[in-house]
Amino acid sequence: MSDLILKKLVEVLEVRKSASPDESYVASLHNQGLNKILEKIGEESTEVILAAKDAQKSGNNEQTVSEVADLWFHCCVALSHLGENSTKVFKELEKRFDLSGLEEKAQRK
């Protein structure tokens, strides 16, 4: 199921990339450029942090899940703007399965 959702999201992002900025939020982001998309990622990251802190107190994760969805969406828009999609991200994550996080981090240096 998640593969289908991701595939559909990638397709929608590509179609909307060339839509009218007046009719599509995605097109308006692309029209405003990478800096605007990155600004949105920053905003959404902060909202994830705040929602998670609230969830820790309340025990309700609904807002955190919603904010993470917004963050992932805007990250996908950034990838699309750069001519990429989430496929490479998942391949990168897959490479890390047989490697401890500490080993992977050490290899980056």
C-alpha positions as YAML, in Angstrom:
chain: A
units: angstrom
residues:
- id: 1
  name: MET
  ca: [0.00, 0.00, 0.00]
- id: 2
  name: SER
  ca: [2.69, 2.54, 0.93]
- id: 3
  name: ASP
  ca: [4.48, 1.86, -2.38]
- id: 4
  name: LEU
  ca: [1.33, 2.77, -4.27]
- id: 5
  name: ILE
  ca: [0.85, 5.96, -2.26]
- id: 6
  name: LEU
  ca: [4.44, 6.98, -2.87]
- id: 7
  name: LYS
  ca: [4.22, 6.19, -6.58]
- id: 8
  name: LYS
  ca: [1.03, 8.23, -6.90]
- id: 9
  name: LEU
  ca: [2.59, 11.14, -4.97]
- id: 10
  name: VAL
  ca: [5.62, 11.17, -7.29]
- id: 11
  name: GLU
  ca: [3.32, 11.15, -10.32]
- id: 12
  name: VAL
  ca: [1.14, 13.95, -8.94]
- id: 13
  name: LEU
  ca: [4.16, 16.07, -8.06]
- id: 14
  name: GLU
  ca: [5.54, 15.73, -11.59]
- id: 15
  name: VAL
  ca: [2.22, 16.68, -13.19]
- id: 16
  name: ARG
  ca: [1.69, 19.63, -10.90]
- id: 17
  name: LYS
  ca: [5.25, 20.84, -11.39]
- id: 18
  name: SER
  ca: [4.15, 22.28, -14.74]
- id: 19
  name: ALA
  ca: [0.64, 23.35, -13.69]
- id: 20
  name: SER
  ca: [-0.41, 26.94, -13.25]
- id: 21
  name: PRO
  ca: [0.95, 28.43, -10.01]
- id: 22
  name: ASP
  ca: [-2.46, 30.04, -9.53]
- id: 23
  name: GLU
  ca: [-4.16, 26.64, -9.54]
- id: 24
  name: SER
  ca: [-1.63, 24.37, -7.82]
- id: 25
  name: TYR
  ca: [0.18, 24.72, -4.51]
- id: 26
  name: VAL
  ca: [3.00, 22.50, -5.80]
- id: 27
  name: ALA
  ca: [3.36, 24.60, -8.94]
- id: 28
  name: SER
  ca: [3.42, 27.76, -6.84]
- id: 29
  name: LEU
  ca: [6.26, 26.32, -4.74]
- id: 30
  name: HIS
  ca: [8.24, 25.40, -7.86]
- id: 31
  name: ASN
  ca: [7.52, 28.83, -9.30]
- id: 32
  name: GLN
  ca: [8.88, 30.51, -6.15]
- id: 33
  name: GLY
  ca: [12.03, 28.41, -6.33]
- id: 34
  name: LEU
  ca: [14.15, 26.16, -4.17]
- id: 35
  name: ASN
  ca: [14.61, 28.70, -1.37]
- id: 36
  name: LYS
  ca: [10.84, 28.85, -0.80]
- id: 37
  name: ILE
  ca: [10.60, 25.06, -0.80]
- id: 38
  name: LEU
  ca: [13.44, 24.85, 1.71]
- id: 39
  name: GLU
  ca: [11.77, 27.51, 3.84]
- id: 40
  name: LYS
  ca: [8.65, 25.31, 3.95]
- id: 41
  name: ILE
  ca: [10.77, 22.31, 4.96]
- id: 42
  name: GLY
  ca: [12.21, 24.38, 7.80]
- id: 43
  name: GLU
  ca: [8.74, 25.45, 8.94]
- id: 44
  name: GLU
  ca: [7.43, 21.90, 8.79]
- id: 45
  name: SER
  ca: [10.45, 20.58, 10.70]
- id: 46
  name: THR
  ca: [9.74, 23.01, 13.50]
- id: 47
  name: GLU
  ca: [6.08, 22.01, 13.51]
- id: 48
  name: VAL
  ca: [7.08, 18.33, 13.81]
- id: 49
  name: ILE
  ca: [9.26, 19.14, 16.81]
- id: 50
  name: LEU
  ca: [6.53, 21.13, 18.55]
- id: 51
  name: ALA
  ca: [3.85, 18.53, 17.83]
- id: 52
  name: ALA
  ca: [6.05, 15.71, 19.13]
- id: 53
  name: LYS
  ca: [6.76, 17.62, 22.32]
- id: 54
  name: ASP
  ca: [3.02, 18.21, 22.78]
- id: 55
  name: ALA
  ca: [2.31, 14.55, 22.04]
- id: 56
  name: GLN
  ca: [4.76, 13.44, 24.69]
- id: 57
  name: LYS
  ca: [2.72, 15.37, 27.25]
- id: 58
  name: SER
  ca: [-0.75, 14.51, 25.95]
- id: 59
  name: GLY
  ca: [-0.18, 10.98, 24.64]
- id: 60
  name: ASN
  ca: [-1.98, 11.95, 21.40]
- id: 61
  name: ASN
  ca: [0.20, 11.52, 18.30]
- id: 62
  name: GLU
  ca: [-2.33, 12.62, 15.67]
- id: 63
  name: GLN
  ca: [-0.86, 16.10, 15.19]
- id: 64
  name: THR
  ca: [2.68, 14.70, 15.03]
- id: 65
  name: VAL
  ca: [1.67, 12.26, 12.29]
- id: 66
  name: SER
  ca: [0.00, 15.08, 10.37]
- id: 67
  name: GLU
  ca: [3.05, 17.33, 10.66]
- id: 68
  name: VAL
  ca: [5.42, 14.52, 9.61]
- id: 69
  name: ALA
  ca: [3.22, 13.97, 6.54]
- id: 70
  name: ASP
  ca: [3.57, 17.69, 5.73]
- id: 71
  name: LEU
  ca: [7.34, 17.48, 6.19]
- id: 72
  name: TRP
  ca: [7.68, 14.40, 3.98]
- id: 73
  name: PHE
  ca: [5.48, 16.03, 1.35]
- id: 74
  name: HIS
  ca: [7.64, 19.16, 1.21]
- id: 75
  name: CYS
  ca: [10.81, 17.04, 1.10]
- id: 76
  name: CYS
  ca: [9.33, 15.21, -1.91]
- id: 77
  name: VAL
  ca: [8.61, 18.58, -3.54]
- id: 78
  name: ALA
  ca: [12.27, 19.56, -2.98]
- id: 79
  name: LEU
  ca: [13.45, 16.30, -4.55]
- id: 80
  name: SER
  ca: [11.12, 16.88, -7.49]
- id: 81
  name: HIS
  ca: [12.41, 20.42, -7.90]
- id: 82
  name: LEU
  ca: [15.94, 19.01, -8.08]
- id: 83
  name: GLY
  ca: [14.94, 16.38, -10.64]
- id: 84
  name: GLU
  ca: [14.91, 13.49, -8.19]
- id: 85
  name: ASN
  ca: [12.28, 11.47, -6.36]
- id: 86
  name: SER
  ca: [12.08, 9.33, -3.27]
- id: 87
  name: THR
  ca: [13.37, 6.19, -5.04]
- id: 88
  name: LYS
  ca: [17.00, 7.11, -4.39]
- id: 89
  name: VAL
  ca: [16.20, 7.97, -0.78]
- id: 90
  name: PHE
  ca: [14.71, 4.52, -0.23]
- id: 91
  name: LYS
  ca: [17.67, 2.86, -1.96]
- id: 92
  name: GLU
  ca: [20.00, 4.79, 0.35]
- id: 93
  name: LEU
  ca: [18.01, 3.67, 3.40]
- id: 94
  name: GLU
  ca: [17.98, 0.08, 2.09]
- id: 95
  name: LYS
  ca: [21.80, 0.09, 1.85]
- id: 96
  name: ARG
  ca: [21.92, 0.89, 5.55]
- id: 97
  name: PHE
  ca: [19.89, -2.12, 6.72]
- id: 98
  name: ASP
  ca: [22.92, -4.39, 7.08]
- id: 99
  name: LEU
  ca: [24.99, -1.71, 8.75]
- id: 100
  name: SER
  ca: [24.75, -0.38, 12.26]
- id: 101
  name: GLY
  ca: [23.95, 3.29, 12.54]
- id: 102
  name: LEU
  ca: [27.27, 3.92, 14.22]
- id: 103
  name: GLU
  ca: [29.19, 2.19, 11.40]
- id: 104
  name: GLU
  ca: [27.25, 4.07, 8.73]
- id: 105
  name: LYS
  ca: [27.92, 7.39, 10.40]
- id: 106
  name: ALA
  ca: [31.62, 6.61, 10.73]
- id: 107
  name: GLN
  ca: [31.81, 5.79, 6.99]
- id: 108
  name: ARG
  ca: [30.52, 9.27, 6.11]
- id: 109
  name: LYS
  ca: [33.62, 10.95, 7.53]
...
